[in-house]
Amino acid sequence: MKKKRENVPQKTRDAEKREIRVYDSHNTTSFIERKKRMTLASLGIELPLNELSCQPETPTKVLSLRLPTTLLNKIKPYAGQHDVPYSAMIKMILAEGIESKIRNGWRVNRQ
């Protein structure tokens, strides 16, 4: 599934591509301080807080989900056609479905 790209000027996209190519062809290990421990906070990134525990919430959670074999057998080739792992395709389908429900007036009741 292709994502719609925002209207970014061609000059900006070309500059981004050139910058990426520079890092692909040059050794950047000298920029890394191996003795300095890197954390998300030191990079200026903060995770959202969990409402109940007031602790940083991880961006993803582990979930065990049982799907009917026939459904999984439909998802796998569909994901393969789009060159996406089937687990990522399941996440994309769920996200699109929830967004569609919310747009159509579906409300989430939190308890």
Protein Blocks (a to p, Z undefined) as FASTA:
>chain_A
ZZddddddfklmmmmmmmmmmmmmpcfklmpcfklccdfklnopacdddfklopacdfbd
cddddddfklmmmmmmmmmmnopafklmmmmmmmmmmmmmmmnopacddZZ
